[in-house]
């Protein structure tokens, strides 16, 4: 597959970035509408109050305006200036109060005086504003007017999913969360890459495995999807969550709970052969929605691909995670890695050598060079390995790992052997 220009990915990130998203509400719908212009999404709704596993879908939250006016009558904070200024899911409030009573509702980062933090209050009714430490330090004593014009009312939790049927009903799940406002890397990069992946794989004439691309609010969205898809969830054989894929950090693959699933091996193989800096880490039950998919009742083999790690870079969940923090080059690099992992999963398979008694004569089939020697070109070397390991129990990924070869070379060798009647699907 051809690479996707990073500028195209960055353009989508730029469209998604300035939307006041939360776990419910018009911001999520607007986000899914934009993503639907790229990927063939179906929108699913779950009503407020619905029980989903151990959780309850909360009331739908929609914001009209939010601001703080200082003692001089001028607005010192306005959510229109930056979407992180308001604590997400703040309850409605209209009040006048002195600075001493306002301070407990103000959140800043003393160690990062020029960054606005991202804060939420999804399940405990409260309200608050976020600002830089410099802004907080500059507030004079006096009376302040506070306005949070928001609604919390019965509505819907919504998510989008694109299901691309394959020859098998076994599924590959690609999941991206869609609930973070004004964060380019943590949220928008994963959504943009997942949407373009869905578009690219939807254009293929055939797919071995069914592919499911899920765009859902973090935690509650994945939990609601699992609750509504219990019988279908066990079809997921491979999966990954995508986040923080536009920054300059090395890649990190967070393994599935088992750590040895085919998706773990595919990610390890692609990253190792890419030549890009990377690390592999074990699963832990914190981070993104991989923790829901790997919970004990499901144990779906879902890992996570990221660059900057959850909570481990200063821009994380702050206003510093803006459009300048993600680059077209890094987005394109991340897209290529994701594509390679998914292509490997689609192309992997097990075969039987139809001439297992000794090595079949490749020369008379035009598959082997006429002259002998020890310097075997990569493709011919791959053919020998595929023939040797095609006993019905080894996959092409097994061959690539055992032989130390790139998976595309092994796949190409298998295709040639299939064309010449030396292999059959196991």
C-alpha positions as CSV (number, residue, x, y, z in Angstrom):
1,X,0.0,0.0,0.0
2,X,1.2,3.5,-0.8
3,X,2.0,5.9,2.0
4,X,-0.4,8.6,3.0
5,X,0.9,12.2,2.9
6,X,1.3,13.6,6.4
7,X,-0.3,16.9,5.3
8,X,-3.6,15.1,4.7
9,X,-3.5,13.6,8.1
10,X,-2.6,16.9,9.7
11,X,-5.4,18.6,7.9
12,X,-7.9,16.2,9.5
13,X,-6.3,16.7,12.9
14,X,-6.8,20.4,12.4
15,X,-10.5,20.0,11.6
16,X,-11.0,17.8,14.7
17,X,-8.9,19.9,17.2
18,X,-11.1,22.9,18.0
19,X,-14.3,21.0,18.9
20,X,-15.6,21.1,22.5
21,X,-15.9,17.3,22.9
22,X,-16.8,15.3,26.0
23,X,-18.1,11.8,26.5
24,X,-21.6,12.9,25.2
25,X,-23.1,15.8,23.4
26,X,-23.0,17.7,20.2
27,X,-19.2,17.9,20.2
28,X,-19.1,14.1,19.8
29,X,-21.7,14.2,17.0
30,X,-19.8,16.9,15.2
31,X,-16.6,14.9,15.5
32,X,-18.2,11.7,14.1
33,X,-19.7,13.7,11.3
34,X,-16.2,14.9,10.3
35,X,-14.8,11.4,10.6
36,X,-17.7,10.1,8.5
37,X,-16.5,12.2,5.6
38,X,-13.4,10.0,5.6
39,X,-14.5,6.6,6.8
40,X,-17.8,4.7,6.2
41,X,-19.2,5.1,9.7
42,X,-22.4,3.8,11.2
43,X,-23.6,5.9,14.2
44,X,-24.9,3.9,17.2
45,X,-26.8,5.5,20.1
46,X,-27.3,4.3,23.7
47,X,-29.8,6.3,25.8
48,X,-28.9,8.1,29.0
49,X,-29.7,5.9,32.0
50,X,-29.0,2.6,30.2
51,X,-27.1,0.1,32.2
52,X,-23.9,-1.0,30.5
53,X,-22.0,-3.7,32.5
54,X,-21.3,-2.0,35.9
55,X,-21.9,1.5,34.6
56,X,-24.8,3.7,33.8
57,X,-24.8,6.0,30.7
58,X,-24.8,9.6,32.1
59,X,-27.0,12.5,31.1
60,X,-26.0,14.1,27.8
61,X,-23.9,17.3,28.4
62,X,-24.1,20.2,26.0
63,X,-22.3,23.6,26.5
64,X,-23.5,26.9,25.2
65,X,-21.0,29.3,26.9
66,X,-18.8,29.5,30.0
67,X,-16.8,32.5,31.3
68,X,-15.6,34.3,34.3
69,X,-15.9,38.1,34.6
70,X,-13.4,39.9,36.9
71,X,-14.0,42.8,39.4
72,X,-13.5,45.3,36.6
73,X,-16.3,43.8,34.5
74,X,-14.0,42.3,31.9
75,X,-13.9,38.6,31.1
76,X,-10.8,37.0,32.5
77,X,-11.6,33.5,31.1
78,X,-13.8,32.4,28.2
79,X,-14.2,28.9,26.9
80,X,-14.4,30.4,23.4
81,X,-10.8,31.3,23.7
82,X,-9.7,27.8,24.6
83,X,-11.8,24.7,25.0
84,X,-9.8,23.5,28.0
85,X,-10.8,26.5,30.1
86,X,-13.9,24.7,31.4
87,X,-13.8,21.5,33.4
88,X,-15.6,19.0,31.1
89,X,-19.1,18.1,32.3
90,X,-19.4,21.1,34.6
91,X,-22.9,21.6,36.0
92,X,-24.7,24.8,35.2
93,X,-23.9,27.7,37.4
94,X,-24.5,31.5,37.5
95,X,-23.0,33.2,40.6
96,X,-21.1,36.1,42.1
97,X,-18.5,35.2,44.6
98,X,-15.2,36.6,46.0
99,X,-11.9,35.3,44.8
100,X,-11.4,33.2,48.0
101,X,-14.6,31.2,47.2
102,X,-13.7,31.0,43.5
103,X,-10.2,29.6,44.0
104,X,-11.3,26.0,44.9
105,X,-12.9,25.9,41.5
106,X,-9.8,27.0,39.6
107,X,-7.2,24.5,38.3
108,X,-3.7,25.3,37.2
109,X,-0.3,23.7,36.8
110,X,2.3,25.3,39.1
111,X,5.1,23.4,37.4
112,X,4.0,24.5,33.9
113,X,3.0,28.1,34.4
114,X,2.0,28.7,30.7
115,X,-0.1,25.6,30.2
116,X,-3.8,25.1,30.7
117,X,-4.6,21.7,32.3
118,X,-7.4,19.4,31.0
119,X,-9.8,18.4,33.8
120,X,-13.1,16.4,33.8
121,X,-15.9,15.8,36.2
122,X,-18.0,13.2,34.4
123,X,-19.6,11.3,37.3
124,X,-19.4,13.7,40.3
125,X,-21.5,16.8,39.8
126,X,-19.3,19.9,40.2
127,X,-18.0,22.8,38.1
128,X,-14.6,24.4,37.6
129,X,-12.3,26.3,35.3
130,X,-8.8,25.7,34.1
131,X,-6.2,28.4,33.4
132,X,-2.5,28.9,33.4
133,X,-0.6,29.5,36.6
134,X,0.4,32.9,35.4
135,X,-3.3,33.8,34.9
136,X,-4.2,32.5,38.3
137,X,-1.4,34.5,40.0
138,X,-2.6,37.7,38.3
139,X,-6.2,37.5,39.5
140,X,-6.9,40.5,41.8
141,X,-9.0,40.3,44.9
142,X,-12.7,41.2,44.5
143,X,-16.0,39.9,43.3
144,X,-16.2,37.6,40.3
145,X,-19.1,36.7,38.1
146,X,-19.3,33.1,36.9
147,X,-21.4,31.6,34.1
148,X,-21.6,28.0,33.0
149,X,-24.5,27.8,30.6
150,X,-24.7,24.0,30.1
151,X,-27.3,21.4,30.1
152,X,-27.3,17.9,31.6
153,X,-30.4,16.1,30.4
154,X,-31.6,12.8,29.0
155,X,-30.0,12.1,25.7
156,X,-27.7,9.7,24.0
157,X,-24.2,8.3,24.2
158,X,-23.0,7.9,20.6
159,X,-20.2,6.2,18.9
160,X,-19.2,5.5,15.3
161,X,-18.0,2.2,13.8
162,X,-17.0,1.1,10.3
163,X,-17.2,-2.7,9.8
164,X,-15.4,-4.0,6.7
165,X,-16.5,-7.6,6.0
166,X,-13.8,-10.1,5.3
167,X,-13.8,-13.7,4.1
168,X,-13.8,-14.7,7.7
169,X,-15.9,-13.3,10.5
170,X,-12.9,-13.2,12.7
171,X,-12.2,-9.6,13.4
172,X,-9.4,-7.0,13.7
173,X,-10.5,-4.2,16.1
174,X,-9.0,-0.7,15.7
175,X,-10.2,1.6,18.5
176,X,-9.8,5.4,19.0
177,X,-11.3,7.5,21.7
178,X,-13.3,10.6,20.7
179,X,-13.9,12.5,23.9
180,X,-11.0,14.9,24.5
181,X,-11.4,18.5,23.4
182,X,-8.6,20.7,22.1
183,X,-5.9,18.0,22.4
184,X,-4.2,17.3,19.1
185,X,-2.0,14.4,19.9
186,X,-4.0,12.7,22.6
187,X,-7.3,12.2,20.7
188,X,-7.1,13.8,17.3
189,X,-4.0,12.0,16.0
190,X,-5.5,8.6,16.8
191,X,-8.9,9.5,15.3
192,X,-7.3,10.8,12.1
193,X,-5.1,7.8,11.5
194,X,-7.9,5.3,12.3
195,X,-10.3,7.1,9.9
196,X,-7.8,7.0,7.1
197,X,-6.9,3.4,7.8
198,X,-10.6,2.6,7.5
199,X,-10.8,4.4,4.2
200,X,-7.8,2.6,2.8
201,X,-8.8,-0.9,3.8
202,X,-12.4,-0.3,2.7
203,X,-11.0,0.2,-0.8
204,X,-9.4,-3.2,-1.0
205,X,-11.0,-5.7,-3.3
206,X,-10.8,-8.4,-0.7
207,X,-10.0,-8.9,3.0
208,X,-9.2,-12.1,4.7
209,X,-10.3,-10.9,8.1
210,X,-13.3,-8.6,9.0
211,X,-12.1,-5.2,10.2
212,X,-13.9,-3.1,12.8
213,X,-12.9,0.6,13.3
214,X,-14.5,2.0,16.5
215,X,-14.6,5.7,17.4
216,X,-16.1,5.9,20.9
217,X,-15.9,8.1,24.0
218,X,-13.1,6.8,26.4
219,X,-14.0,4.3,29.0
220,X,-17.8,4.6,28.9
221,X,-17.9,4.2,25.1
222,X,-15.8,1.0,25.1
223,X,-17.8,-0.4,28.0
224,X,-21.1,0.4,26.3
225,X,-19.8,-1.3,23.1
226,X,-18.7,-4.4,25.0
227,X,-22.1,-4.5,26.8
228,X,-24.0,-4.3,23.5
229,X,-21.7,-6.7,21.7
230,X,-21.1,-9.5,24.1
231,X,-21.8,-12.3,21.6
232,X,-19.8,-10.6,18.9
233,X,-16.8,-9.6,21.0
234,X,-15.3,-13.1,21.0
235,X,-14.8,-12.7,17.2
236,X,-12.1,-10.1,17.9
237,X,-8.8,-12.0,17.3
238,X,-6.6,-9.0,17.1
239,X,-6.9,-5.4,18.2
240,X,-5.2,-2.1,19.0
241,X,-6.0,1.3,20.4
242,X,-4.4,4.3,18.8
243,X,-3.4,7.5,20.5
244,X,-0.6,10.1,20.8
245,X,0.7,9.3,17.3
246,X,1.7,12.7,16.1
247,X,4.5,13.7,18.4
248,X,8.2,13.1,18.1
249,X,8.7,10.4,20.8
250,X,9.8,6.9,19.9
251,X,7.0,4.4,19.3
252,X,5.7,2.3,22.2
253,X,3.7,-0.9,21.8
254,X,1.8,-1.8,24.9
255,X,1.2,-5.5,24.8
256,X,-2.2,-7.2,25.3
257,X,-2.9,-8.9,28.6
258,X,-1.4,-12.2,27.4
259,X,1.6,-10.4,25.8
260,X,2.0,-13.2,23.2
261,X,-1.0,-12.7,21.0
262,X,-0.6,-12.5,17.3
263,X,-1.2,-8.7,17.4
264,X,1.7,-8.4,19.8
265,X,4.0,-10.4,17.5
266,X,2.8,-8.5,14.5
267,X,3.6,-5.1,16.1
268,X,6.9,-6.4,17.4
269,X,7.9,-7.6,13.9
270,X,6.8,-4.4,12.1
271,X,8.5,-2.1,14.6
272,X,11.7,-4.2,14.7
273,X,12.0,-4.2,10.9
274,X,11.1,-0.6,10.5
275,X,14.4,0.8,11.8
276,X,12.4,3.3,13.9
277,X,13.2,3.9,17.6
278,X,10.6,2.0,19.7
279,X,10.0,0.0,22.9
280,X,7.7,-2.8,23.9
281,X,6.0,-2.7,27.3
282,X,3.8,-5.1,29.2
283,X,0.1,-4.6,29.8
284,X,-1.0,-2.7,32.8
285,X,-4.7,-1.8,33.7
286,X,-4.4,1.9,33.2
287,X,-4.2,4.1,30.1
288,X,-6.7,3.9,27.3
289,X,-9.5,1.5,26.3
290,X,-7.2,-1.5,25.9
291,X,-7.9,-2.0,29.6
292,X,-11.6,-2.5,29.0
293,X,-11.0,-4.9,26.1
294,X,-8.5,-6.9,28.2
295,X,-10.7,-7.0,31.4
296,X,-11.2,-10.5,32.9
297,X,-14.7,-11.0,31.4
298,X,-13.5,-10.4,27.9
299,X,-9.7,-10.8,27.6
300,X,-9.7,-9.6,24.0
301,X,-6.2,-9.6,22.5
302,X,-5.9,-5.8,22.2
303,X,-2.7,-3.8,22.5
304,X,-2.0,-0.1,22.2
305,X,0.2,1.8,19.8
306,X,1.4,5.2,20.8
307,X,4.4,7.5,20.7
308,X,4.2,9.7,23.8
309,X,3.2,7.6,26.7
310,X,0.1,8.2,28.9
311,X,1.0,10.8,31.4
312,X,4.7,10.7,30.7
313,X,5.4,13.8,28.7
314,X,4.8,17.4,29.8
315,X,2.4,18.4,27.1
316,X,0.1,15.5,28.0
317,X,-3.5,16.7,28.9
318,X,-2.5,20.4,28.6
319,X,-2.9,23.2,26.1
320,X,0.6,22.5,25.0
321,X,-0.8,19.5,23.1
322,X,-1.8,21.8,20.3
323,X,-1.5,21.6,16.5
324,X,2.2,22.6,16.6
325,X,3.0,19.6,18.8
326,X,2.0,17.1,16.1
327,X,3.8,17.1,12.8
328,X,2.8,15.8,9.3
329,X,6.0,13.7,9.1
330,X,5.3,11.9,12.4
331,X,1.6,11.3,11.5
332,X,2.7,9.8,8.2
333,X,5.2,7.6,9.9
334,X,2.6,6.4,12.4
335,X,0.1,5.7,9.6
336,X,2.7,3.6,7.8
337,X,3.4,1.5,10.9
338,X,-0.3,1.0,11.6
339,X,-0.9,0.0,8.0
340,X,2.0,-2.5,8.0
341,X,0.7,-4.1,11.2
342,X,-2.8,-4.5,9.7
343,X,-1.5,-5.7,6.4
344,X,0.5,-8.4,8.1
345,X,-2.6,-9.6,10.0
346,X,-4.6,-9.7,6.8
347,X,-1.9,-11.5,4.9
348,X,-0.9,-14.0,7.6
349,X,-2.0,-17.6,7.2
350,X,-1.1,-21.2,7.5
351,X,-0.3,-23.5,4.5
352,X,0.5,-27.1,3.6
353,X,3.5,-28.0,1.5
354,X,2.0,-30.2,-1.3
355,X,5.4,-31.8,-2.0
356,X,6.7,-32.3,1.6
357,X,9.0,-35.3,0.8
358,X,12.2,-33.6,0.3
359,X,12.7,-30.2,-1.4
360,X,10.6,-29.8,-4.5
361,X,12.5,-29.0,-7.7
362,X,12.2,-25.2,-8.0
363,X,14.4,-24.8,-11.1
364,X,12.1,-26.6,-13.5
365,X,9.3,-24.4,-12.3
366,X,11.3,-21.3,-13.0
367,X,11.5,-20.5,-9.2
368,X,15.1,-21.2,-8.6
369,X,18.2,-20.0,-10.4
370,X,19.9,-22.4,-12.7
371,X,23.3,-22.2,-11.1
372,X,24.0,-23.3,-7.5
373,X,25.9,-21.4,-4.9
374,X,25.6,-20.2,-1.4
375,X,24.5,-16.6,-1.9
376,X,20.8,-17.2,-2.0
377,X,18.7,-14.0,-2.8
378,X,16.1,-13.1,-0.2
379,X,13.1,-14.2,-2.1
380,X,14.5,-17.6,-2.9
381,X,15.6,-18.0,0.7
382,X,12.1,-17.1,1.8
383,X,10.6,-19.7,-0.5
384,X,12.8,-22.4,1.1
385,X,11.7,-21.4,4.5
386,X,8.1,-21.3,3.6
387,X,8.3,-24.8,2.1
388,X,10.1,-26.1,5.1
389,X,7.6,-24.7,7.7
390,X,4.4,-25.2,5.8
391,X,3.2,-28.2,7.7
392,X,-0.2,-26.7,8.5
393,X,0.8,-25.6,12.0
394,X,3.1,-22.7,11.2
395,X,1.9,-19.3,10.0
396,X,3.8,-17.0,7.7
397,X,4.6,-14.8,10.7
398,X,6.2,-17.9,12.3
399,X,8.3,-18.2,9.1
400,X,9.3,-14.5,9.2
401,X,10.3,-14.7,12.8
402,X,12.1,-18.0,12.5
403,X,14.0,-17.0,9.4
404,X,14.7,-13.4,10.4
405,X,13.0,-12.2,7.2
406,X,10.7,-9.3,6.4
407,X,7.1,-10.4,6.4
408,X,6.4,-9.0,2.9
409,X,9.2,-11.2,1.5
410,X,7.7,-14.2,3.1
411,X,4.3,-13.3,1.8
412,X,5.6,-12.8,-1.7
413,X,7.3,-16.2,-1.5
414,X,4.1,-17.9,-0.4
415,X,2.2,-16.3,-3.2
416,X,4.7,-17.6,-5.8
417,X,4.5,-21.1,-4.4
418,X,0.7,-21.0,-4.4
419,X,0.7,-19.9,-8.0
420,X,2.9,-22.9,-8.9
421,X,0.9,-25.4,-7.1
422,X,3.4,-26.1,-4.3
423,X,1.3,-24.8,-1.4
424,X,-2.4,-25.0,-0.3
425,X,-4.1,-23.2,2.5
426,X,-4.1,-25.4,5.7
